[in-house]
Structures are given as structure tokens and as C-alpha cells.
Amino acid sequence: MIFKEMNMTQVILKQLNPIVLEKLKRLAQSHQRTLEEEITSILEDVAEKEEEPKSSEGFWDMTLQFRERMQQENITFDDADFADIRDRSVGRDVEF
């Protein structure tokens, strides 16, 4: 993430739920970050997602865009590309 200007601001959370705090600490530890770094990362991610325009397109519109891009980039596939994709086992017994 690149920022042209960095203004450091201190934020004080007076009434943070202790359970949330513990979860944040565990999350920070799992990402090998300090608690401050973890909270900063979360806030930056949320702010960045807010800036992204929300898509109002439905499934069909997205499918058409996908097909168009496939054509533009000359990407093709045929049945051989999907030959081994399905599990051909008989499955398992199920009692109803």
C-alpha cells in the first residue's frame, strides 16, 4: 500500500469490548504484527474497500463481460480442458 502523505494520528478506544481486544491480539500474533500494526492494517483495508465502486451488475452481466474478455484475449478451451475435472466414483450410500 502506497501513501503520498503520511499523517500519524492517535486514536484512543475507551470502550473496546475485551473479547474483541483478545481476538485482535490473537489475529496480530497470527500475522506476526503488533496490535497497533494489526489494527492499522484492518482500518486501511476497510477504508480502501470503501473507495472501490460497488458493482450493481448482476451475474449475467458479469458472465457477458467474462466472455467478452476471453474473446479479446483470444483465450479458448474445449472439452479436453475439462476431461478430468469430475469425480467418476459411484459415490456413497445414503439412507433417507
Biotite code that builds the C-alpha atoms (Angstrom):
import biotite.structure as struc

atoms = struc.array([
    struc.Atom([0.000, 0.000, 0.000], chain_id="A", res_id=1, res_name="MET", atom_name="CA", element="C"),
    struc.Atom([1.487, 3.348, -1.049], chain_id="A", res_id=2, res_name="ILE", atom_name="CA", element="C"),
    struc.Atom([0.567, 6.675, 0.504], chain_id="A", res_id=3, res_name="PHE", atom_name="CA", element="C"),
    struc.Atom([1.847, 10.000, -0.827], chain_id="A", res_id=4, res_name="LYS", atom_name="CA", element="C"),
    struc.Atom([1.438, 11.736, 2.505], chain_id="A", res_id=5, res_name="GLU", atom_name="CA", element="C"),
    struc.Atom([1.568, 10.107, 5.917], chain_id="A", res_id=6, res_name="MET", atom_name="CA", element="C"),
    struc.Atom([-0.083, 11.929, 8.809], chain_id="A", res_id=7, res_name="ASN", atom_name="CA", element="C"),
    struc.Atom([0.134, 9.984, 12.022], chain_id="A", res_id=8, res_name="MET", atom_name="CA", element="C"),
    struc.Atom([-2.972, 10.224, 14.150], chain_id="A", res_id=9, res_name="THR", atom_name="CA", element="C"),
    struc.Atom([-3.524, 8.764, 17.570], chain_id="A", res_id=10, res_name="GLN", atom_name="CA", element="C"),
    struc.Atom([-6.841, 7.018, 18.150], chain_id="A", res_id=11, res_name="VAL", atom_name="CA", element="C"),
    struc.Atom([-7.983, 6.104, 21.655], chain_id="A", res_id=12, res_name="ILE", atom_name="CA", element="C"),
    struc.Atom([-10.637, 3.442, 22.113], chain_id="A", res_id=13, res_name="LEU", atom_name="CA", element="C"),
    struc.Atom([-12.071, 3.803, 25.598], chain_id="A", res_id=14, res_name="LYS", atom_name="CA", element="C"),
    struc.Atom([-14.835, 1.208, 25.495], chain_id="A", res_id=15, res_name="GLN", atom_name="CA", element="C"),
    struc.Atom([-13.483, -1.648, 23.400], chain_id="A", res_id=16, res_name="LEU", atom_name="CA", element="C"),
    struc.Atom([-15.045, -4.989, 24.264], chain_id="A", res_id=17, res_name="ASN", atom_name="CA", element="C"),
    struc.Atom([-12.351, -7.109, 25.990], chain_id="A", res_id=18, res_name="PRO", atom_name="CA", element="C"),
    struc.Atom([-13.321, -10.111, 23.871], chain_id="A", res_id=19, res_name="ILE", atom_name="CA", element="C"),
    struc.Atom([-12.737, -8.100, 20.696], chain_id="A", res_id=20, res_name="VAL", atom_name="CA", element="C"),
    struc.Atom([-9.392, -6.927, 22.067], chain_id="A", res_id=21, res_name="LEU", atom_name="CA", element="C"),
    struc.Atom([-8.289, -10.516, 22.717], chain_id="A", res_id=22, res_name="GLU", atom_name="CA", element="C"),
    struc.Atom([-9.360, -11.548, 19.212], chain_id="A", res_id=23, res_name="LYS", atom_name="CA", element="C"),
    struc.Atom([-7.380, -8.650, 17.741], chain_id="A", res_id=24, res_name="LEU", atom_name="CA", element="C"),
    struc.Atom([-4.328, -9.665, 19.767], chain_id="A", res_id=25, res_name="LYS", atom_name="CA", element="C"),
    struc.Atom([-4.577, -13.267, 18.513], chain_id="A", res_id=26, res_name="ARG", atom_name="CA", element="C"),
    struc.Atom([-5.043, -12.039, 14.952], chain_id="A", res_id=27, res_name="LEU", atom_name="CA", element="C"),
    struc.Atom([-1.995, -9.776, 15.266], chain_id="A", res_id=28, res_name="ALA", atom_name="CA", element="C"),
    struc.Atom([0.050, -12.650, 16.630], chain_id="A", res_id=29, res_name="GLN", atom_name="CA", element="C"),
    struc.Atom([-1.011, -14.945, 13.792], chain_id="A", res_id=30, res_name="SER", atom_name="CA", element="C"),
    struc.Atom([0.087, -12.287, 11.277], chain_id="A", res_id=31, res_name="HIS", atom_name="CA", element="C"),
    struc.Atom([3.299, -11.610, 13.241], chain_id="A", res_id=32, res_name="GLN", atom_name="CA", element="C"),
    struc.Atom([2.345, -7.988, 13.820], chain_id="A", res_id=33, res_name="ARG", atom_name="CA", element="C"),
    struc.Atom([1.990, -5.744, 16.811], chain_id="A", res_id=34, res_name="THR", atom_name="CA", element="C"),
    struc.Atom([-1.538, -4.941, 17.938], chain_id="A", res_id=35, res_name="LEU", atom_name="CA", element="C"),
    struc.Atom([-1.117, -1.421, 16.557], chain_id="A", res_id=36, res_name="GLU", atom_name="CA", element="C"),
    struc.Atom([0.044, -2.742, 13.172], chain_id="A", res_id=37, res_name="GLU", atom_name="CA", element="C"),
    struc.Atom([-2.875, -5.171, 13.004], chain_id="A", res_id=38, res_name="GLU", atom_name="CA", element="C"),
    struc.Atom([-5.492, -2.536, 13.813], chain_id="A", res_id=39, res_name="ILE", atom_name="CA", element="C"),
    struc.Atom([-3.887, -0.143, 11.308], chain_id="A", res_id=40, res_name="THR", atom_name="CA", element="C"),
    struc.Atom([-3.949, -2.826, 8.617], chain_id="A", res_id=41, res_name="SER", atom_name="CA", element="C"),
    struc.Atom([-7.610, -3.606, 9.274], chain_id="A", res_id=42, res_name="ILE", atom_name="CA", element="C"),
    struc.Atom([-8.596, 0.055, 9.148], chain_id="A", res_id=43, res_name="LEU", atom_name="CA", element="C"),
    struc.Atom([-6.618, 0.637, 5.938], chain_id="A", res_id=44, res_name="GLU", atom_name="CA", element="C"),
    struc.Atom([-8.263, -2.394, 4.292], chain_id="A", res_id=45, res_name="ASP", atom_name="CA", element="C"),
    struc.Atom([-11.735, -1.188, 5.242], chain_id="A", res_id=46, res_name="VAL", atom_name="CA", element="C"),
    struc.Atom([-11.028, 2.356, 4.031], chain_id="A", res_id=47, res_name="ALA", atom_name="CA", element="C"),
    struc.Atom([-9.617, 1.032, 0.757], chain_id="A", res_id=48, res_name="GLU", atom_name="CA", element="C"),
    struc.Atom([-12.676, -1.154, 0.139], chain_id="A", res_id=49, res_name="LYS", atom_name="CA", element="C"),
    struc.Atom([-14.972, 1.810, 0.753], chain_id="A", res_id=50, res_name="GLU", atom_name="CA", element="C"),
    struc.Atom([-13.258, 3.662, -2.090], chain_id="A", res_id=51, res_name="GLU", atom_name="CA", element="C"),
    struc.Atom([-13.883, 0.858, -4.569], chain_id="A", res_id=52, res_name="GLU", atom_name="CA", element="C"),
    struc.Atom([-17.046, 1.408, -6.600], chain_id="A", res_id=53, res_name="PRO", atom_name="CA", element="C"),
    struc.Atom([-19.792, -1.039, -5.794], chain_id="A", res_id=54, res_name="LYS", atom_name="CA", element="C"),
    struc.Atom([-20.839, -3.156, -8.738], chain_id="A", res_id=55, res_name="SER", atom_name="CA", element="C"),
    struc.Atom([-24.545, -3.121, -9.459], chain_id="A", res_id=56, res_name="SER", atom_name="CA", element="C"),
    struc.Atom([-24.117, -5.644, -12.242], chain_id="A", res_id=57, res_name="GLU", atom_name="CA", element="C"),
    struc.Atom([-25.766, -8.998, -11.935], chain_id="A", res_id=58, res_name="GLY", atom_name="CA", element="C"),
    struc.Atom([-24.491, -12.462, -12.696], chain_id="A", res_id=59, res_name="PHE", atom_name="CA", element="C"),
    struc.Atom([-25.491, -12.350, -16.349], chain_id="A", res_id=60, res_name="TRP", atom_name="CA", element="C"),
    struc.Atom([-23.749, -9.014, -16.965], chain_id="A", res_id=61, res_name="ASP", atom_name="CA", element="C"),
    struc.Atom([-20.585, -10.336, -15.352], chain_id="A", res_id=62, res_name="MET", atom_name="CA", element="C"),
    struc.Atom([-20.810, -13.520, -17.442], chain_id="A", res_id=63, res_name="THR", atom_name="CA", element="C"),
    struc.Atom([-21.055, -11.473, -20.634], chain_id="A", res_id=64, res_name="LEU", atom_name="CA", element="C"),
    struc.Atom([-18.057, -9.382, -19.587], chain_id="A", res_id=65, res_name="GLN", atom_name="CA", element="C"),
    struc.Atom([-16.098, -12.560, -18.870], chain_id="A", res_id=66, res_name="PHE", atom_name="CA", element="C"),
    struc.Atom([-16.925, -13.976, -22.312], chain_id="A", res_id=67, res_name="ARG", atom_name="CA", element="C"),
    struc.Atom([-16.003, -10.696, -23.994], chain_id="A", res_id=68, res_name="GLU", atom_name="CA", element="C"),
    struc.Atom([-12.653, -10.597, -22.237], chain_id="A", res_id=69, res_name="ARG", atom_name="CA", element="C"),
    struc.Atom([-11.979, -14.211, -23.194], chain_id="A", res_id=70, res_name="MET", atom_name="CA", element="C"),
    struc.Atom([-12.549, -13.264, -26.831], chain_id="A", res_id=71, res_name="GLN", atom_name="CA", element="C"),
    struc.Atom([-10.429, -10.117, -26.599], chain_id="A", res_id=72, res_name="GLN", atom_name="CA", element="C"),
    struc.Atom([-7.515, -12.031, -25.128], chain_id="A", res_id=73, res_name="GLU", atom_name="CA", element="C"),
    struc.Atom([-8.020, -14.918, -27.562], chain_id="A", res_id=74, res_name="ASN", atom_name="CA", element="C"),
    struc.Atom([-8.433, -17.461, -24.762], chain_id="A", res_id=75, res_name="ILE", atom_name="CA", element="C"),
    struc.Atom([-10.109, -20.670, -25.850], chain_id="A", res_id=76, res_name="THR", atom_name="CA", element="C"),
    struc.Atom([-10.851, -24.006, -24.258], chain_id="A", res_id=77, res_name="PHE", atom_name="CA", element="C"),
    struc.Atom([-12.527, -27.216, -25.294], chain_id="A", res_id=78, res_name="ASP", atom_name="CA", element="C"),
    struc.Atom([-13.827, -30.437, -23.754], chain_id="A", res_id=79, res_name="ASP", atom_name="CA", element="C"),
    struc.Atom([-10.308, -31.773, -23.257], chain_id="A", res_id=80, res_name="ALA", atom_name="CA", element="C"),
    struc.Atom([-9.634, -28.969, -20.778], chain_id="A", res_id=81, res_name="ASP", atom_name="CA", element="C"),
    struc.Atom([-12.398, -30.337, -18.565], chain_id="A", res_id=82, res_name="PHE", atom_name="CA", element="C"),
    struc.Atom([-11.854, -34.069, -19.149], chain_id="A", res_id=83, res_name="ALA", atom_name="CA", element="C"),
    struc.Atom([-10.577, -34.952, -15.670], chain_id="A", res_id=84, res_name="ASP", atom_name="CA", element="C"),
    struc.Atom([-12.480, -32.381, -13.658], chain_id="A", res_id=85, res_name="ILE", atom_name="CA", element="C"),
    struc.Atom([-15.334, -34.596, -12.428], chain_id="A", res_id=86, res_name="ARG", atom_name="CA", element="C"),
    struc.Atom([-15.028, -37.367, -9.887], chain_id="A", res_id=87, res_name="ASP", atom_name="CA", element="C"),
    struc.Atom([-16.227, -40.516, -11.632], chain_id="A", res_id=88, res_name="ARG", atom_name="CA", element="C"),
    struc.Atom([-16.649, -42.626, -8.495], chain_id="A", res_id=89, res_name="SER", atom_name="CA", element="C"),
    struc.Atom([-20.070, -44.104, -7.746], chain_id="A", res_id=90, res_name="VAL", atom_name="CA", element="C"),
    struc.Atom([-20.315, -42.073, -4.579], chain_id="A", res_id=91, res_name="GLY", atom_name="CA", element="C"),
    struc.Atom([-21.552, -43.319, -1.226], chain_id="A", res_id=92, res_name="ARG", atom_name="CA", element="C"),
    struc.Atom([-24.709, -44.900, 0.121], chain_id="A", res_id=93, res_name="ASP", atom_name="CA", element="C"),
    struc.Atom([-27.218, -42.528, 1.669], chain_id="A", res_id=94, res_name="VAL", atom_name="CA", element="C"),
    struc.Atom([-30.188, -43.541, 3.764], chain_id="A", res_id=95, res_name="GLU", atom_name="CA", element="C"),
    struc.Atom([-33.256, -41.286, 3.802], chain_id="A", res_id=96, res_name="PHE", atom_name="CA", element="C"),
])
